[in-house]
Amino acid sequence: MKVAVAGLGYVGTVTAACLAANGHDVWGIDVDTAKIDDVRRGLSPVAEPGLDTLVAAAVSSGSLHATTSYVEAFDRADVSLVCVGTPSTPRGATDLTYIRRAVDDIATALRVVTPPAGRHHSVVIRSTVPPGTVEEVVTPALAGLADSGIGCGAAMCPEFLREGSGVADFYQPPLIVVGTADQRVAASMTSLFGFLEQPVQVVDVRIAEALKYACNAFHATKVSFTNEVSRLFRLLGVNSREVMSLFCQDQVLNVSPAYLRPGFAFGGSCLPKDLRSLLYLARVNSADMPLLAGTLATNDLVISEVVDRVVAHQVRTVALLGLSFKMNTDDLRESPNVELAERLIGKGFDVRIYDEVVNPARLIGANRRYVEAKLPHLGRLLTHQPAEALRGADVAIVSAYDQPVRDALAQLPPRYVIDLSGRLGAQIEALPGYEGLSW
């Protein structure tokens, strides 16, 4: 394939060199003539281990070229990869100036060059851009190309290249994701990366755009989390490196997909209590822990969002299906569902509650004292079957996802179903009033 790569920075140069090394005819484009001169001499314009060797070999074999001319690069090109910068504005927004300029230059070039043999060109954004950029910026800029006799489709293909190990990361990516609704673009990108062992996953374009932000935010959070707890542990005379070494050995909960699923707030007898304990230790030892303090605040916002959504629906009767902090336990201590019920009752809603496991007569100790303080009339609010809670309800707030709950929702669907777990299944998600909490 002939591939045009717009932007010869870290991402663009690594991408261009690796594609050229694997049989593609690659043309790098940049407005910086110094970068163009470096590539033409077989040198990498950026410092990256192994990249000089790749560039030199690809230029020598005639598979890698560099130019300032979009027309030269796009003549008979099958794919263009946009790898230009997306810096922050002074207010923190993503500056899309270079994206807009590159896409406009691509559209201008495609109107005058000879089209590829298949008469279809794929414009693929490789830079990190906010969700909606391809639909709102790229696609409109390409809309007029049909008149020139060339088919053109757009996509997002986020990169996962770390500076300092970019070449190795290109050849061993954690995943390859292409966001597009155009099957021709999907097929073209699958062919482009066919020499890699990782399969290409084709998804909605906004999912591909959002993915890189989720990844980078999590990486930043991991760094800050580790440094934050370590700052406190040092003051307590604890070897934080040993703590985190042991921490990473837990690949069931700590370093795993566990808890990384959109859903309701955390609760129970451990997480809230232990977070507060850490924050107290930080205060008495004069250590700031804004990340963990923010974790409690974020958790509370999840509960508030559900209350606000119920209020916005202007309903009266609420069925709360699930009360404990998670299924198959009757532990109500600091359950976000208990907090949710208390807030809704306080706002005057008629709340009915179903939980398969919770039995007020069997609650003991701290568990009993907690629910008596929060929901003193729990016995009156509880129903024995999910259908009893649903009958006549305007809205169901559902954290339980066992079969009796799903059957009752299918048979007695209320006007609105607010799903807190994301595990109710396709039948319930197809109900007219279904709403996912954050999906």
N, C-alpha and C positions, 0 to 999 in steps of 0.2 A: 504494500500500500504506500501511496505517497502521503506523507504527514507533514502538516505545517504546525510549528510550535511557536506561538506568540509569547515572547518574553523569555529571555535567557538569563534568569536569575537561578537560584538554587533549584527550584522545582523544575523550571523549564529546561535547564541544561542537563540535569540528571535524566529527565524524561526523554529528551531528544537523543542523548548519547546511548541510553539503554535500548531504545527502540531501533536506533540505527545499527547497533551492534547485533541485532537479531533479525536483520533482513529487510527492514523497512527503509524507504527512501525519505529521509527526514530533512526538512528545511526549517532552521531556526530563524526567527525574525526578532529584531530589537532595534530601537531607535538609537541605542548607544553604539556608536561605531567602534569604540574600543573593544566591546564584547564581540562584535562581528569579526574584527581583525584577529582577536585571540583564537576564536574557533577556526577561522580559515587557516591559521598557522598550526592547528592541531593542539591548541592549548585550551584548558577549561577557564572560562572567565570567573569562576568561583572556586574557592578552596574546598575540596571535598575528597576524602580518601578514595583513591582508585579512579577518579573521574578523568584526570589528565590522560591516563593510559587508554581509557575507553574512547575519549574524544579523538586522540591522536590516531588510533586504529580505525575509527569510523571515517574520519576525514581522509585518511590515506586510501581506504577502500572505495571512497566515492559515495558512501551511503549517508554522510552527514554534511550538510551545507549551511551556510549562514548568509543572511542578506538583510538589508533594510527595506527591501521592496516586497510588499504584500502581493503584488501582481506576479512577480517571479516565483514566490513561494507557493501561490495558490493555483498556478497553472496545472490543471489535471489532478489536483489534490483531492484525496478521498476524505480526509479527516483534518480538522484543525483543533488543536488543543490550546486553550487560552490559559496561560500561566503567568499573567501579569500581577503586579502588586495590588493588594486591597488594604491600604493602611487605615488607621483610625483618623476620624476628624477630631478637631479640638474637643467636641462634646462626647466623643466615644463611638459615634456611628461609623459604619463601614463606608469608606470613600470608594465609590464605584467609578470614579472618573476614568481610570485606566481600562476597566472592563468595557465601559461604553465606547471609549475610543477604539479599542481593539476590535470590538464587534462591528462598529461602523466601518472600520478599515477593511474588515473581512467582507462585509456586504458589498462595499465598493469594488473590491478586487474580483469577487465572484461574478459581478455583472460584465466584466470585460475579458476574463480568462477563458481558456478552453475548458469545458466541464470534464469531470472524470468519466471514464469509460461507462460506468453505471449511471451517469448523469444524476448522481445524488451525493451531496456533501454533508458531513456531520460536523456541526460546530459544538465543541465540548468544552465546558468550563472546568478547569482544573484548580483554579484559585478558590480560596475559601470565601463564600459569599452568603448573605442572609437568605433564608427560605423565601422564595418568591422572585428571586433575581432572574432566573432563566425565563420564567413566564412573563414577567413584567418589563424586563430590560432586553434580554437576548432575543426572544421570539419576535417581539414587535419590530426589532431592527432588521430581522431577516424576512419579514412578511412579504416584501415586494419582490423577492427573488424569483418567484414562480413565473413572473412575466419574462424573465431572461432565459427561460427554458431549462433551468437547473433546479432539481429538487433539493431542499435543504431542511435538515432537522436539527434540533438542539438537545443538549443533554448536560448533566452535571456528573462529573467523575472525580470525587474528592481524592486527594493524595494523602498518603500516610508515611511521608518521608521525614525522617529526623535529620537535621543538619549534623554532619559528622558521621552518619551511617546511611546516607541517602541511597547510595548504589546498592548496598546490601538490602535495604528496606524495599527498594524497587523490585528486586528479584525474589524476595520472600515477603510479600505484603501480608498483613493480617487478614485482609479481605480486599476484594475488588468490587466496587459498587458503581453502577451506572444508573442514574435517574433520568428516565425518559419515557414518553408515551409513544414514541416513534419506533416501530419494530425494525425499520431499516437502520436506524442509528444503533439500536441494541445489537443487531447482527454485525454491524461494522466494528463496534467496540469489542465484541466477543472475538472477532477475528484479529483485531489489533493486538490484544493481549493473549492470543492463543498460545504463545510460547511459554507462558507462566503456568505453573501447576495449579494455582488458585483459580477456582471457577468465577466467572463474572456473574454477579447477582444484579438483576434488573429490577428496579424499584420505582416508586413514584418520585418525580423530580424533587419535590420539597423534602422528602425523606432523605435523599442523598445530600441535599444542601444542609439540612439540620444535623446530619450525622457527624460531620467534622467538628461542629461546635460542641456537640455532646461529648465527643472524645476529648477535645482539648480542655473543656471545662472540668472533666473528670480527672485528667492528668494534673491540672493545676490544683484541684482540690486535694488529690493524694499528696502532692508535695506540701501543701499548706497544712493538711491534717498531721502529717508526720512531724513537720517542724513545730507545730503548735503543741502537740502532746509531749514532744521531746523537750521543749522549753520548760514545761512544768516538771517533767521527770528529772531533769538535771538539778533543779532546785530541791527536789526531794531525795537526791542522792541515788537515783536510779540510772542504770546504764541503758539509755534509750536505744542504742544500737542492738543490744541483745534482745530487748523487748520486741523491736520491730523484726528482727530476724526470726524469732519464734512466731510472731504475728503472721508472717508470710507463709509459715508452714501450714497454716490452716487454709486449705484450698476448698473446703466445704462451704464456709461462710465468709471468711475474710477476703481471700483473693479468688473470687468466683462470681457466677451470675446471681448468687443469692442477694435478695433485696433490691436488685437492679431491674425492677419491673414497676411501671406506673401503677399506683394504687393509693390507698388511704393512709392516714397518719400512723406513725408507730405509737406503741403504748405498752402496757403490761407492767410487771413488777420490777423489771430490770433496766431497760433502756432509759426511761425518763429519770429514774432515781440516780443511776450511775452517772448520767450526764450532769445532773445537778451537783453531785458530789465532786466531780472533776472541776466544775466551775467554782465551787466553794474553795477547793484546795488552791485553785489559781488565784482567787481573790486574796486569801490570807497569806499567800506567798508572793503577792504583787506581780503576778504573771498574767498578761492579757491573753485571752483565748476567744477572739471574736468569731472564729469559724464555728466552734462548738456552741457558743452562745447563740449564733445565728441559726444553728440547727434546731434548737428548741423553738425559736421564733418562726422558722419556716414550717415546722410541724403544726404549730397553732394556726397558721394561715390556711392549711389544707382543710381543717375543720371549719374555719370561718367561711371558706369558699362554698362548702356544701350548704351551710345555713343561708348564705346569701342567695344561692341558687333556688332554694326552696321558697324563700321570701319572694323572689322575683316571679315565681310561677303563680303567685296569688292563689294558693290552695289553702285548705283548712285541715284536712286529715292526712296524717303521715303514717305509713307502715315502715317500721325499722326492722329489717330482717337481718339479725345478727347483732349481738350486744357485747360479747366478750371481745378482748383485743385481738383474738384470732380464733378460727374454728377449732372445734374439738377440745375446748377447755372452758371451764366456768370461771376463769380468773378475770374479774372485772376491774382489778386495780389499774387505775390510770388508762382504762380502755378509751380510745378516742370515740368509740360508739356511745359510751356512757356520757362523755362530755357533750357529744352531739345531741343526744336525747335531752339532756339538761337544758341546753341552750334553746332547743326548739320548744320545749315546754315553757320555758321562761318567756318566750315570744308569743305564747298563747295558742300554739298548735295542739291539736288533738293527736297524741302520739300513741300508737299501738306497737308493741314490741314482740318479736318472736325470736327465740334462740333455743335450738334443740337441746343444748346441754345445761343451760342455766336454770336452776331451781332454787328460788329464794330460801326454801326450808332447809336446804343443804349447804348454804353458804356459811362459812365460819371465819373467825378471827379477823385479820386485817381486811380480807376480801369482803366480809359482811359489813364491817364498819365503814369501808369506803363507799359501797353502794347505798348504804342507809343515809350517808351524808349527802350523796349526790342525787339519788332517786329514792326517797323514803317511801314512795307508794309503788315500788316496782311490782309487787304482787298484783296490783290492780291493773297495771299496764301490760303485763305479759299475757300472751295467748298461747294455747296449747298446740296450735297448728298454724302454718304460714297462711293458709287460706282465711283463717279468722282475722288475722292482722290486715290482710289485703281487702277483705270484703268492705266496700264502701270507701276505700282509701283513694285519695287524689294522687298521691305520689308514694312510690316505694323507694326507700334508700337501702341498698342491698350490699352487705359485705359477706354474707353467707352464700355459698354456691353449691350446696349439696342438692341431690336430686329432688327431694320434696320441695325445696324452695323454687327450683327451676320449673317443676311441674305446676306449682301454684301460680307462678307468674304467667305461665303460658295459658292457664285456664281462666285466671282472673286478672288480666293486665290492667293496671291503673293508667291514668292519663300520662303519667311520667314515671320512668324508672331511672334512678340515678345509681349507676353501677360503680361500687367502690373497689371491687376486686379485679375486674377484667377477666373473670373466669366463668361467666354465666353461659357462654356458648352462643353459637350463631343464631339459634331459634329466638333467644331472648333479645339479642342485639338487633334482630330484624323487627322488633316491635315498633310501632309508630312513635311512641313516646320515649324510646330508649335514649339515654345519655351516658356516655362514659365520663368518669370523673375528670380525666385529663387526656382523653384520646377521642 
